[in-house]
Amino acid sequence: SEVFSLAFSPDGKTLASASKDKTVRIWDAATGDAIRTLKGHTQDALRVVFSPDGKRVASAGGDGQVRVWDAETGELVLAIKAHGNWVAGIAYSPDGKLIATASADKTAAVWDAATGAKRATYRGHTAEV
C-alpha cells in the first residue's frame, strides 16, 4: 500500500514506514527485510518518527491518534487521542521528553512523551497545520 512517511533510527540501522494500510513497519536498513509490523491505527498511518534515543517509534494517523511503540519489541506503550482530525506532522523534542503534533483540525499541540498529557495547544491557523 502507499507509504506516506519514512524515518531512520538515530543509529541508522532501522527504518520505519507509515502506510495507507494503517500499519507502521520497522525495516532492517541494510537488508531491506521487514522486522515487525505495528498495528493499531484505525485509519491511514500518516507519519512516523523515532525518539532521539531510538527506543521509541511514534506514529500519527488519519484517526487523529498518536501511538508510541517500543522500537525493539513493537509493544504499544502509549496511545493519545491527539486531535479531532488527521495528524499531519509529528516530532520529538531533542531530549525526547515531548512530542509535537500538527493537525488538519487547524491546531498544533505538545504532549508529554511518557504520559501523553497535553502540555500546550497552539491555535490561530485558518487551515490545516
All heavy atoms as an XYZ file, in Angstrom:
948
protein
N       0.844     -1.184      0.000
C       0.000      0.000      0.000
C       0.890      1.249      0.000
O       2.096      1.158      0.224
C      -0.911     -0.041      1.213
O      -2.006      0.814      1.038
N       0.294      2.383     -0.229
C       1.059      3.638     -0.253
C       1.809      3.844      1.058
O       1.287      3.577      2.129
C       0.121      4.835     -0.419
C      -0.422      5.036     -1.790
C      -1.357      6.229     -1.840
O      -0.927      7.344     -1.503
O      -2.523      6.020     -2.185
N       3.015      4.374      0.950
C       3.796      4.763      2.122
C       3.811      6.281      2.168
O       4.166      6.938      1.189
C       5.228      4.190      2.057
C       6.081      4.755      3.182
C       5.188      2.671      2.120
N       3.405      6.846      3.310
C       3.303      8.284      3.457
C       4.516      8.922      4.122
O       4.768     10.107      3.959
C       2.057      8.653      4.272
C       0.773      8.254      3.617
C      -0.047      7.298      4.192
C       0.371      8.837      2.432
C      -1.248      6.931      3.600
C      -0.832      8.476      1.820
C      -1.631      7.521      2.415
N       5.253      8.144      4.910
C       6.337      8.717      5.694
C       7.380      7.649      5.993
O       7.050      6.477      6.167
C       5.780      9.264      7.012
O       6.783      9.792      7.844
N       8.641      8.084      6.053
C       9.768      7.223      6.422
C      10.631      7.939      7.442
O      10.742      9.164      7.407
C      10.635      6.919      5.204
C      10.015      6.121      4.074
C      10.920      6.164      2.853
C       9.780      4.687      4.510
N      11.260      7.181      8.328
C      12.197      7.764      9.290
C      13.273      6.744      9.620
O      12.971      5.576      9.876
C      11.475      8.173     10.570
N      14.531      7.194      9.602
C      15.637      6.358     10.058
C      15.748      6.435     11.571
O      15.513      7.483     12.176
C      16.967      6.847      9.467
C      17.262      6.322      8.103
C      17.085      7.123      6.982
C      17.733      5.026      7.922
C      17.363      6.645      5.720
C      18.016      4.536      6.661
C      17.832      5.345      5.548
N      16.146      5.326     12.186
C      16.505      5.338     13.601
C      17.767      6.182     13.751
O      18.523      6.349     12.791
C      16.741      3.917     14.109
O      17.813      3.311     13.405
N      18.028      6.722     14.943
C      19.219      7.545     15.130
C      20.528      6.842     14.771
O      21.464      7.487     14.296
C      19.173      7.911     16.614
C      17.727      7.869     16.962
C      17.173      6.727     16.139
N      20.593      5.517     14.964
C      21.825      4.800     14.623
C      21.863      4.370     13.156
O      22.858      3.802     12.692
C      22.042      3.595     15.540
C      20.983      2.502     15.393
O      20.130      2.584     14.476
O      21.011      1.568     16.212
N      20.770      4.616     12.417
C      20.723      4.296     11.000
C      20.544      2.828     10.673
O      20.539      2.452      9.501
N      20.338      1.986     11.681
C      20.230      0.544     11.430
C      18.838      0.104     11.025
O      18.678     -0.939     10.394
C      20.684     -0.234     12.664
C      22.162     -0.084     12.936
C      22.581     -0.885     14.140
C      24.073     -0.704     14.401
N      24.498     -1.452     15.588
N      17.828      0.866     11.418
C      16.460      0.524     11.055
C      15.761      1.720     10.428
O      16.173      2.873     10.597
C      15.640      0.017     12.258
O      15.677      0.997     13.290
C      16.180     -1.299     12.785
N      14.704      1.393      9.711
C      13.892      2.389      9.037
C      12.450      2.090      9.400
O      12.051      0.918      9.459
C      14.104      2.270      7.523
C      13.397      3.240      6.613
C      13.968      4.645      6.782
C      13.552      2.793      5.160
N      11.664      3.119      9.670
C      10.242      2.938      9.950
C       9.442      3.554      8.811
O       9.833      4.578      8.250
C       9.873      3.603     11.275
N       8.321      2.918      8.489
C       7.432      3.449      7.462
C       6.012      3.528      8.002
O       5.604      2.722      8.830
C       7.470      2.574      6.204
O       6.998      1.273      6.472
N       5.272      4.540      7.524
C       3.857      4.709      7.863
C       3.069      4.563      6.573
O       3.419      5.169      5.559
C       3.624      6.079      8.493
N       1.994      3.773      6.621
C       1.344      3.363      5.382
C      -0.169      3.515      5.380
O      -0.818      3.505      6.430
C       1.699      1.895      5.113
O       1.067      1.410      3.972
N      -0.689      3.589      4.174
C      -2.131      3.641      3.948
C      -2.842      2.396      4.489
O      -4.029      2.447      4.814
C      -2.411      3.807      2.456
C      -3.861      3.994      2.096
C      -4.004      4.294      0.621
C      -5.442      4.572      0.240
N      -5.955      5.814      0.799
N      -2.122      1.297      4.642
C      -2.747      0.076      5.164
C      -2.903      0.093      6.685
O      -3.181     -0.926      7.305
C      -1.993     -1.171      4.707
C      -0.613     -1.324      5.332
O      -0.222     -0.502      6.179
O       0.093     -2.277      4.955
N      -2.709      1.264      7.300
C      -2.914      1.502      8.741
C      -1.790      0.959      9.604
O      -1.922      0.902     10.821
C      -4.251      0.926      9.221
C      -5.453      1.393      8.441
C      -6.698      0.672      8.904
C      -7.852      0.932      7.963
N      -9.016      0.126      8.299
N      -0.673      0.554      8.998
C       0.421     -0.026      9.778
C       1.661      0.852      9.772
O       1.867      1.675      8.887
C       0.833     -1.413      9.241
O       1.408     -1.261      7.942
C      -0.336     -2.367      9.208
N       2.479      0.611     10.775
C       3.848      1.114     10.825
C       4.717     -0.130     10.725
O       4.469     -1.123     11.418
C       4.122      1.868     12.141
C       5.585      2.218     12.280
C       3.248      3.109     12.222
N       5.704     -0.078      9.869
C       6.602     -1.228      9.723
C       8.024     -0.787     10.054
O       8.433      0.325      9.726
C       6.543     -1.795      8.312
C       5.185     -2.381      7.995
C       5.124     -2.935      6.585
N       3.760     -3.142      6.177
C       3.098     -4.286      6.275
N       3.701     -5.355      6.755
N       1.847     -4.387      5.883
N       8.739     -1.694     10.688
C      10.143     -1.477     11.003
C      10.951     -2.381     10.071
O      10.671     -3.573      9.953
C      10.461     -1.815     12.483
C       9.498     -1.091     13.434
C      11.914     -1.516     12.802
C       9.593      0.420     13.413
N      11.966     -1.810      9.433
C      12.771     -2.488      8.418
C      14.238     -2.486      8.805
O      14.713     -1.528      9.403
C      12.639     -1.759      7.084
C      11.237     -1.544      6.621
C      10.412     -0.503      6.961
C      10.485     -2.377      5.749
N       9.203     -0.652      6.343
C       9.214     -1.791      5.589
C      10.763     -3.566      5.083
C       8.224     -2.345      4.790
C       9.773     -4.116      4.282
C       8.522     -3.519      4.141
N      14.949     -3.517      8.429
C      16.406     -3.535      8.534
C      16.922     -2.662      7.399
O      16.699     -2.963      6.225
C      16.923     -4.967      8.412
C      18.420     -5.063      8.570
O      19.147     -4.411      7.786
O      18.862     -5.798      9.458
N      17.600     -1.584      7.727
C      18.042     -0.623      6.704
C      19.098     -1.201      5.773
O      19.192     -0.794      4.617
C      18.553      0.653      7.369
N      19.886     -2.142      6.248
C      20.948     -2.720      5.422
C      20.418     -3.751      4.431
O      20.856     -3.799      3.280
C      22.021     -3.357      6.306
N      19.454     -4.555      4.867
C      18.981     -5.650      4.014
C      17.641     -5.361      3.345
O      17.289     -6.020      2.365
C      18.820     -6.938      4.838
O      17.758     -6.753      5.789
C      20.124     -7.306      5.539
N      16.866     -4.441      3.909
C      15.524     -4.176      3.398
C      14.482     -5.159      3.893
O      13.323     -5.109      3.484
N      14.868     -6.046      4.803
C      13.934     -7.023      5.351
C      13.017     -6.376      6.389
O      13.465     -5.569      7.207
C      14.676     -8.180      6.026
C      15.458     -9.025      5.036
O      15.079     -9.071      3.852
O      16.465     -9.627      5.463
N      11.737     -6.750      6.360
C      10.797     -6.293      7.377
C      11.107     -6.998      8.689
O      11.286     -8.214      8.720
C       9.367     -6.576      6.939
N      11.181     -6.240      9.768
C      11.466     -6.791     11.098
C      10.166     -7.016     11.870
O       9.973     -8.042     12.501
C      12.402     -5.869     11.889
C      13.742     -5.728     11.165
C      12.583     -6.359     13.314
C      14.651     -4.652     11.749
N       9.274     -6.021     11.825
C       7.989     -6.157     12.522
C       6.971     -5.187     11.932
O       7.332     -4.188     11.329
C       8.132     -5.957     14.030
C       8.438     -4.584     14.514
C       8.773     -4.517     15.999
N       9.758     -5.472     16.429
C      11.081     -5.292     16.331
N      11.553     -4.202     15.805
N      11.906     -6.222     16.760
N       5.705     -5.526     12.154
C       4.590     -4.692     11.717
C       3.815     -4.264     12.954
O       3.442     -5.105     13.775
C       3.668     -5.469     10.757
O       4.441     -5.886      9.629
C       2.515     -4.605     10.294
N       3.582     -2.965     13.078
C       2.881     -2.395     14.228
C       1.481     -2.008     13.794
O       1.306     -1.204     12.881
C       3.647     -1.181     14.751
C       5.152     -1.384     14.945
C       5.813     -0.086     15.382
C       5.423     -2.494     15.936
N       0.483     -2.587     14.449
C      -0.911     -2.346     14.084
C      -1.648     -1.676     15.224
O      -1.401     -1.982     16.383
C      -1.590     -3.667     13.739
C      -0.991     -4.362     12.539
C      -1.682     -5.670     12.265
C      -1.055     -6.364     11.065
N      -1.701     -7.648     10.791
N      -2.564     -0.790     14.879
C      -3.371     -0.132     15.901
C      -4.130      1.072     15.387
O      -5.182      1.404     15.920
N      -3.615      1.737     14.361
C      -4.356      2.864     13.802
C      -5.612      2.332     13.118
O      -5.599      1.267     12.502
C      -3.491      3.647     12.805
C      -2.475      4.515     13.455
N      -2.803      5.687     14.096
C      -1.129      4.374     13.582
C      -1.705      6.247     14.574
N      -0.668      5.463     14.288
N      -6.695      3.087     13.221
C      -7.956      2.677     12.598
C      -8.150      3.330     11.232
O      -9.097      2.999     10.526
C      -9.151      3.013     13.504
O      -9.166      4.415     13.755
C      -9.053      2.242     14.819
N      -7.270      4.260     10.882
C      -7.216      4.852      9.549
C      -5.748      4.881      9.136
O      -4.888      4.388      9.860
C      -7.834      6.247      9.550
C      -9.330      6.248      9.837
C      -9.917      7.643      9.772
O      -9.469      8.493      9.016
N     -10.935      7.877     10.588
N      -5.450      5.498      7.988
C      -4.080      5.536      7.484
C      -3.077      5.937      8.566
O      -3.340      6.851      9.347
C      -3.941      6.569      6.357
C      -4.875      6.333      5.183
O      -5.495      5.266      5.111
O      -4.973      7.242      4.345
N      -1.931      5.260      8.601
C      -0.788      5.720      9.389
C      -0.072      6.734      8.490
O       0.397      6.380      7.405
C       0.125      4.575      9.759
N      -0.032      7.985      8.910
C       0.429      9.059      8.028
C       1.870      9.495      8.265
O       2.563      9.872      7.325
C      -0.493     10.277      8.176
C      -1.943     10.042      7.764
C      -2.797     11.250      8.152
C      -2.030      9.758      6.279
N       2.304      9.495      9.500
C       3.647      9.974      9.828
C       4.273      9.060     10.862
O       3.586      8.466     11.690
C       3.608     11.406     10.373
C       3.002     12.423      9.443
C       3.904     12.716      8.243
N       3.294     13.657      7.341
C       2.681     13.353      6.205
N       2.566     12.094      5.841
N       2.161     14.283      5.448
N       5.610      9.020     10.827
C       6.355      8.198     11.770
C       7.661      8.904     12.100
O       8.238      9.595     11.253
C       6.584      6.776     11.196
C       7.479      6.792      9.988
C       7.103      5.834     12.249
N       8.103      8.740     13.349
C       9.352      9.353     13.798
C       9.932      8.510     14.929
O       9.197      7.928     15.724
C       9.110     10.817     14.252
C       8.214     10.890     15.471
C      10.403     11.554     14.491
N      11.258      8.422     14.984
C      11.940      7.774     16.104
C      12.225      8.807     17.187
O      12.493      9.981     16.893
C      13.284      7.188     15.654
C      13.185      5.832     15.023
C      13.012      5.704     13.655
C      13.275      4.675     15.792
C      12.927      4.458     13.060
C      13.196      3.421     15.207
C      13.018      3.321     13.843
N      12.221      8.357     18.432
C      12.679      9.207     19.526
C      14.179      9.436     19.362
O      14.871      8.641     18.702
C      12.381      8.549     20.880
O      13.066      7.315     20.992
N      14.719     10.497     19.942
C      16.148     10.779     19.781
C      17.073      9.650     20.245
O      18.150      9.477     19.680
C      16.361     12.037     20.626
C      15.033     12.713     20.633
C      14.033     11.578     20.654
N      16.648      8.866     21.240
C      17.483      7.747     21.704
C      17.225      6.463     20.921
O      17.860      5.441     21.154
C      17.303      7.505     23.202
C      15.899      7.076     23.597
O      15.041      6.835     22.706
O      15.640      6.983     24.813
N      16.242      6.484     20.002
C      15.940      5.330     19.178
C      15.131      4.240     19.861
O      14.844      3.221     19.259
N      14.725      4.466     21.105
C      13.999      3.434     21.847
C      12.505      3.391     21.549
O      11.843      2.402     21.822
C      14.212      3.619     23.350
C      15.649      3.361     23.771
C      15.804      3.519     25.258
C      17.246      3.220     25.661
N      17.454      3.359     27.095
N      11.976      4.470     20.997
C      10.546      4.560     20.704
C      10.329      4.967     19.246
O      11.155      5.633     18.644
C       9.858      5.591     21.599
C       9.991      5.312     23.091
C       8.967      4.297     23.539
N       8.924      4.147     24.975
C       9.458      3.124     25.628
N      10.108      2.188     24.979
N       9.358      3.026     26.923
N       9.190      4.555     18.723
C       8.716      4.994     17.418
C       7.334      5.583     17.656
O       6.482      4.928     18.268
C       8.607      3.814     16.427
C       8.011      4.276     15.107
C       9.951      3.167     16.206
N       7.111      6.801     17.206
C       5.797      7.430     17.338
C       5.178      7.542     15.958
O       5.855      7.897     14.987
C       5.921      8.801     17.989
N       3.895      7.232     15.890
C       3.180      7.329     14.625
C       1.957      8.222     14.802
O       1.383      8.313     15.881
C       2.763      5.948     14.129
O       1.927      5.305     15.063
N       1.584      8.864     13.710
C       0.424      9.740     13.690
C      -0.487      9.272     12.575
O      -0.014      8.871     11.510
C       0.870     11.183     13.453
N      -1.797      9.327     12.822
C      -2.689      8.758     11.840
C      -3.873      9.603     11.435
O      -4.163     10.647     12.035
N      -4.551      9.099     10.434
C      -5.774      9.710      9.956
C      -6.891      9.632     10.976
O      -7.891     10.332     10.871
N      -6.717      8.804     11.989
C      -7.689      8.660     13.065
C      -7.510      9.702     14.169
O      -8.186      9.657     15.187
C      -7.622      7.249     13.655
C      -6.224      6.826     14.084
O      -5.302      7.672     14.111
O      -6.038      5.631     14.370
N      -6.574     10.655     13.975
C      -6.324     11.676     14.993
C      -5.485     11.181     16.148
O      -5.254     11.905     17.114
N      -5.008      9.960     16.067
C      -4.246      9.353     17.156
C      -2.740      9.482     16.968
O      -2.247      9.505     15.841
C      -4.575      7.865     17.241
C      -5.986      7.578     17.595
C      -6.111      6.777     18.878
O      -5.142      6.282     19.439
N      -7.322      6.663     19.343
N      -2.061      9.519     18.088
C      -0.615      9.331     18.148
C      -0.404      8.046     18.932
O      -0.988      7.861     20.006
C       0.081     10.520     18.849
C       1.532     10.195     19.153
C      -0.029     11.773     18.000
N       0.397      7.175     18.369
C       0.694      5.901     19.025
C       2.206      5.818     19.185
O       2.941      6.133     18.262
C       0.149      4.739     18.213
C      -1.374      4.851     18.039
C      -1.975      3.749     17.229
N      -2.181      2.519     17.976
C      -3.141      2.301     18.861
N      -3.992      3.247     19.148
N      -3.255      1.142     19.463
N       2.643      5.452     20.372
C       4.073      5.337     20.665
C       4.365      3.870     20.944
O       3.707      3.235     21.773
C       4.487      6.223     21.865
C       5.975      6.084     22.150
C       4.121      7.690     21.595
N       5.364      3.352     20.239
C       5.705      1.936     20.277
C       7.133      1.748     20.782
O       7.991      2.602     20.547
C       5.641      1.346     18.873
C       4.489      1.775     18.041
C       4.404      2.907     17.279
C       3.247      1.101     17.857
N       3.190      2.966     16.638
C       2.463      1.862     16.968
C       2.744     -0.102     18.348
C       1.191      1.481     16.566
C       1.465     -0.484     17.946
C       0.701      0.300     17.070
N       7.380      0.631     21.442
C       8.745      0.244     21.786
C       9.411     -0.200     20.483
O       8.922     -1.111     19.814
C       8.720     -0.899     22.799
C      10.104     -1.312     23.237
O      10.842     -1.894     22.395
O      10.455     -1.086     24.395
N      10.501      0.441     20.103
C      11.148      0.166     18.817
C      11.748     -1.227     18.747
O      11.852     -1.806     17.671
C      12.222      1.212     18.528
N      12.113     -1.788     19.877
C      12.735     -3.121     19.900
C      11.702     -4.247     19.855
O      11.851     -5.210     19.129
C      13.604     -3.268     21.151
C      14.346     -4.587     21.245
C      15.417     -4.774     20.182
O      15.965     -3.765     19.698
O      15.679     -5.935     19.820
N      10.623     -4.098     20.641
C       9.653     -5.187     20.761
C       8.390     -4.979     19.931
O       7.660     -5.934     19.680
C       9.216     -5.354     22.232
O       8.477     -4.186     22.630
C      10.413     -5.575     23.140
N       8.098     -3.729     19.562
C       6.864     -3.413     18.855
C       5.668     -3.251     19.771
O       4.551     -3.000     19.320
N       5.885     -3.342     21.078
C       4.796     -3.200     22.044
C       4.298     -1.750     22.064
O       5.083     -0.804     22.064
C       5.297     -3.586     23.441
C       4.257     -3.440     24.527
C       4.807     -3.761     25.903
O       5.836     -4.458     25.994
O       4.204     -3.303     26.881
N       2.973     -1.582     22.088
C       2.382     -0.254     22.218
C       2.601      0.234     23.641
O       2.230     -0.452     24.600
C       0.886     -0.307     21.901
C       0.153      1.024     21.984
C       0.633      1.990     20.900
C      -1.347      0.799     21.866
N       3.215      1.405     23.797
C       3.461      1.931     25.140
C       2.593      3.138     25.470
O       2.429      3.475     26.634
C       4.959      2.257     25.367
C       5.799      1.002     25.325
C       5.470      3.269     24.370
N       2.015      3.775     24.445
C       1.195      4.962     24.698
C       0.301      5.215     23.499
O       0.753      5.118     22.351
C       2.113      6.173     24.928
C       1.484      7.504     25.306
C       0.789      7.421     26.669
C       2.562      8.593     25.361
N      -0.966      5.533     23.764
C      -1.897      5.941     22.718
C      -2.541      7.250     23.160
O      -3.044      7.348     24.286
C      -2.950      4.872     22.477
N      -2.503      8.233     22.290
C      -3.049      9.554     22.597
C      -4.107      9.896     21.557
O      -3.828      9.868     20.357
C      -1.955     10.640     22.554
C      -0.788     10.304     23.475
C      -2.539     12.008     22.895
C       0.451     11.178     23.243
N      -5.319     10.207     21.994
C      -6.316     10.760     21.076
C      -5.964     12.238     20.954
O      -6.410     13.085     21.720
C      -7.733     10.550     21.614
C      -8.808     11.129     20.726
C      -8.804     10.542     19.329
C      -9.892     11.165     18.483
N      -9.667     11.037     17.057
N      -5.108     12.536     20.011
C      -4.450     13.832     19.950
C      -5.297     14.937     19.336
O      -5.288     16.069     19.811
C      -3.136     13.689     19.175
N      -5.999     14.634     18.267
C      -6.702     15.681     17.526
C      -8.045     15.180     17.022
O      -8.281     13.980     16.925
C      -5.846     16.143     16.333
C      -4.607     16.860     16.735
N      -4.576     18.201     17.014
C      -3.339     16.413     16.908
C      -3.341     18.560     17.338
N      -2.565     17.490     17.281
N      -8.888     16.117     16.645
C     -10.198     15.798     16.111
C     -10.192     15.530     14.621
O     -11.241     15.275     14.037
N      -9.025     15.591     14.013
C      -8.880     15.318     12.591
C      -7.517     14.668     12.395
O      -6.763     14.504     13.356
C      -9.018     16.614     11.793
C      -9.553     16.411     10.387
O      -9.211     15.428      9.736
N     -10.369     17.336      9.918
N      -7.156     14.338     11.168
C      -5.903     13.624     10.923
C      -4.690     14.426     11.369
O      -4.707     15.646     11.394
C      -5.788     13.168      9.482
C      -5.974     14.188      8.409
C      -7.157     14.652      7.915
C      -4.956     14.855      7.668
N      -6.928     15.574      6.921
C      -5.589     15.711      6.749
C      -3.574     14.816      7.694
C      -4.889     16.514      5.874
C      -2.872     15.618      6.820
C      -3.520     16.450      5.923
N      -3.667     13.702     11.766
C      -2.432     14.308     12.258
C      -1.434     14.347     11.101
O      -1.016     13.309     10.593
C      -1.859     13.543     13.465
C      -0.601     14.233     13.985
C      -2.912     13.440     14.570
N      -1.079     15.557     10.704
C      -0.249     15.771      9.514
C       1.243     15.796      9.817
O       2.053     15.621      8.912
C      -0.649     17.085      8.844
N       1.608     16.020     11.057
C       3.018     16.090     11.406
C       3.255     15.658     12.834
O       2.379     15.790     13.688
N       4.466     15.134     13.067
C       4.834     14.675     14.409
C       6.341     14.809     14.568
O       7.095     14.556     13.622
C       4.361     13.224     14.650
C       4.567     12.804     16.112
C       5.001     12.264     13.673
C       3.863     11.520     16.476
N       6.770     15.240     15.747
C       8.202     15.393     16.006
C       8.466     15.230     17.499
O       7.641     15.607     18.333
C       8.689     16.769     15.562
N       9.621     14.651     17.807
C      10.103     14.592     19.191
C      10.941     15.824     19.479
O      11.638     16.341     18.594
C      10.996     13.369     19.402
C      10.282     12.133     19.863
C       9.854     11.181     18.946
C      10.036     11.895     21.218
C       9.208     10.025     19.368
C       9.396     10.744     21.637
C       8.984      9.820     20.711
O       8.350      8.688     21.124
N      10.916     16.273     20.733
C      11.861     17.300     21.162
C      13.252     16.668     21.216
O      13.382     15.446     21.318
C      11.473     17.841     22.543
O      11.510     16.806     23.523
N      14.311     17.477     21.154
C      15.668     16.914     21.161
C      15.987     16.033     22.375
O      16.762     15.090     22.262
C      16.560     18.149     21.123
C      15.734     19.178     20.426
C      14.319     18.917     20.908
N      15.355     16.304     23.528
C      15.615     15.485     24.715
C      14.678     14.280     24.810
O      14.791     13.474     25.728
C      15.548     16.323     25.991
C      14.176     16.916     26.268
O      13.202     16.605     25.523
O      14.055     17.703     27.226
N      13.723     14.160     23.878
C      12.813     13.025     23.853
C      11.682     13.081     24.856
O      10.883     12.152     24.939
N      11.557     14.175     25.587
C      10.534     14.264     26.625
C       9.184     14.755     26.119
O       8.171     14.586     26.801
C      11.022     15.159     27.760
C      12.193     14.556     28.514
C      12.640     15.435     29.645
C      13.810     14.795     30.384
N      14.263     15.627     31.495
N       9.168     15.363     24.951
C       7.939     15.925     24.401
C       7.725     15.443     22.976
O       8.681     15.137     22.262
C       7.998     17.459     24.410
C       8.193     18.132     25.752
C       8.425     19.625     25.566
C       6.996     17.890     26.667
N       6.468     15.401     22.584
C       6.089     15.117     21.208
C       5.218     16.271     20.732
O       4.266     16.663     21.425
C       5.299     13.795     21.098
C       6.161     12.608     21.531
C       4.779     13.597     19.668
C       5.398     11.300     21.642
N       5.532     16.812     19.568
C       4.715     17.875     18.968
C       3.924     17.283     17.816
O       4.420     16.415     17.088
C       5.604     19.005     18.472
N       2.688     17.750     17.663
C       1.841     17.284     16.572
C       1.211     18.475     15.860
O       1.001     19.535     16.453
C       0.715     16.360     17.082
O      -0.052     17.051     18.086
C       1.275     15.070     17.641
N       0.909     18.268     14.592
C       0.211     19.258     13.783
C      -0.944     18.553     13.103
O      -0.804     17.402     12.674
C       1.156     19.845     12.739
N      -2.091     19.224     12.994
C      -3.285     18.521     12.535
C      -4.110     19.298     11.516
O      -4.037     20.528     11.435
C      -4.170     18.202     13.741
O      -5.382     17.600     13.344
N      -4.937     18.544     10.813
C      -5.922     19.130      9.912
C      -7.016     19.855     10.687
O      -7.818     20.562     10.093
C      -6.523     18.049      9.026
N      -7.059     19.710     12.012
C      -8.053     20.429     12.813
C      -7.627     21.872     13.105
O      -8.234     22.550     13.917
C      -8.382     19.677     14.104
C      -7.246     19.655     15.120
O      -6.186     20.282     14.898
O      -7.409     18.975     16.160
N      -6.569     22.330     12.423
C      -6.068     23.712     12.495
C      -5.308     24.017     13.774
O      -5.119     25.172     14.138
C      -7.200     24.725     12.303
C      -7.960     24.567     11.014
C      -9.090     25.578     10.917
C      -9.941     25.308      9.704
N     -11.092     26.205      9.640
N      -4.877     22.974     14.496
C      -4.100     23.190     15.720
C      -2.794     22.412     15.677
O      -2.641     21.443     14.942
C      -4.870     22.745     16.985
O      -5.018     21.326     16.976
C      -6.224     23.427     17.097
N      -1.883     22.857     16.503
C      -0.669     22.111     16.827
C      -0.710     21.898     18.332
O      -1.349     22.667     19.058
C       0.577     22.882     16.413
N      -0.038     20.868     18.803
C      -0.066     20.576     20.235
C       1.258     19.954     20.656
O       2.002     19.420     19.836
C      -1.223     19.644     20.580
N       1.511     20.030     21.961
C       2.698     19.419     22.554
C       2.229     18.482     23.657
O       1.370     18.846     24.470
C       3.668     20.484     23.101
C       4.840     19.835     23.822
C       4.166     21.383     21.975
N       2.819     17.287     23.686
C       2.411     16.215     24.582
C       3.606     15.718     25.386
O       4.714     15.693     24.882
C       1.857     15.047     23.762
C       0.842     15.474     22.765
C       1.081     15.886     21.483
C      -0.557     15.592     22.961
N      -0.100     16.236     20.876
C      -1.116     16.066     21.758
C      -1.401     15.334     24.044
C      -2.481     16.287     21.599
C      -2.763     15.552     23.892
C      -3.289     16.026     22.687
N       3.359     15.279     26.607
C       4.382     14.607     27.399
C       4.593     13.232     26.787
O       3.650     12.444     26.657
C       3.912     14.492     28.850
C       4.961     13.901     29.749
O       5.283     12.695     29.577
O       5.459     14.610     30.625
N       5.813     12.921     26.390
C       6.106     11.664     25.689
C       5.987     10.442     26.597
O       5.823      9.329     26.101
C       7.499     11.717     25.068
N       6.043     10.615     27.886
C       5.943      9.484     28.809
C       4.502      9.193     29.219
O       4.113      8.034     29.354
C       6.791      9.732     30.057
N       3.698     10.246     29.407
C       2.347     10.065     29.939
C       1.236     10.355     28.935
O       0.097      9.947     29.149
C       2.122     10.988     31.151
O       2.127     12.352     30.699
C       3.180     10.768     32.222
N       1.542     11.105     27.890
C       0.524     11.514     26.933
C      -0.255     12.744     27.354
O      -1.171     13.176     26.656
N       0.114     13.342     28.486
C      -0.582     14.548     28.949
C      -0.299     15.715     27.996
O       0.830     15.909     27.557
C      -0.120     14.911     30.361
N      -1.361     16.463     27.698
C      -1.196     17.623     26.826
C      -0.494     18.740     27.587
O      -0.876     19.069     28.709
C      -2.539     18.120     26.310
C      -2.385     19.220     25.260
C      -3.726     19.780     24.809
C      -4.380     18.827     23.857
N      -5.591     19.433     23.230
N       0.533     19.297     26.995
C       1.284     20.392     27.601
C       0.876     21.747     27.036
O       0.927     22.747     27.732
C       2.781     20.194     27.389
C       3.355     18.994     28.108
C       3.443     19.262     29.602
N       4.106     18.195     30.297
C       5.421     18.148     30.535
N       6.221     19.095     30.112
N       5.919     17.123     31.193
N       0.509     21.789     25.744
C       0.142     23.070     25.118
C      -0.645     22.802     23.845
O      -0.463     21.780     23.198
C       1.394     23.874     24.783
N      -1.525     23.747     23.524
C      -2.232     23.746     22.242
C      -1.992     25.092     21.589
O      -2.071     26.132     22.250
C      -3.751     23.525     22.431
O      -3.955     22.267     23.071
C      -4.479     23.542     21.096
N      -1.697     25.063     20.307
C      -1.440     26.278     19.538
C      -2.552     26.444     18.520
O      -2.775     25.573     17.691
C      -0.072     26.198     18.851
C       1.041     25.979     19.839
C       1.488     24.692     20.127
C       1.623     27.043     20.508
C       2.492     24.474     21.050
C       2.629     26.839     21.440
C       3.061     25.556     21.701
O       4.053     25.336     22.617
N      -3.268     27.576     18.605
C      -4.395     27.855     17.724
C      -4.110     29.117     16.913
O      -3.208     29.868     17.236
C      -5.669     28.074     18.539
C      -6.027     26.897     19.402
C      -7.322     27.148     20.177
N      -7.514     26.206     21.253
C      -7.856     24.938     21.118
N      -8.015     24.435     19.924
N      -8.012     24.164     22.168
N      -4.874     29.322     15.886
C      -4.748     30.541     15.115
C      -4.600     30.295     13.622
O      -4.805     31.205     12.819
N      -4.274     29.087     13.246
C      -4.207     28.783     11.829
C      -5.614     28.765     11.251
O      -6.568     28.383     11.914
C      -3.533     27.422     11.592
C      -2.070     27.435     11.826
N      -1.160     27.794     10.859
C      -1.346     27.163     12.926
C       0.054     27.731     11.352
N      -0.024     27.349     12.616
N      -5.731     29.170      9.998
C      -7.031     29.177      9.344
C      -7.206     27.983      8.415
O      -8.231     27.855      7.752
C      -7.228     30.479      8.563
O      -6.163     30.614      7.620
C      -7.227     31.681      9.505
N      -6.211     27.138      8.361
C      -6.257     25.924      7.547
C      -5.449     24.840      8.248
O      -4.918     25.058      9.346
C      -5.705     26.191      6.159
N      -5.327     23.701      7.612
C      -4.565     22.590      8.177
C      -3.152     23.025      8.570
O      -2.550     23.848      7.891
C      -4.456     21.465      7.157
C      -5.794     20.915      6.731
C      -5.700     20.037      5.502
O      -4.626     19.947      4.881
O      -6.718     19.425      5.168
N      -2.666     22.460      9.654
C      -1.293     22.735     10.072
C      -0.431     21.594      9.572
O      -0.725     20.440      9.792
C      -1.191     22.830     11.611
C       0.249     23.150     12.023
C      -2.131     23.896     12.143
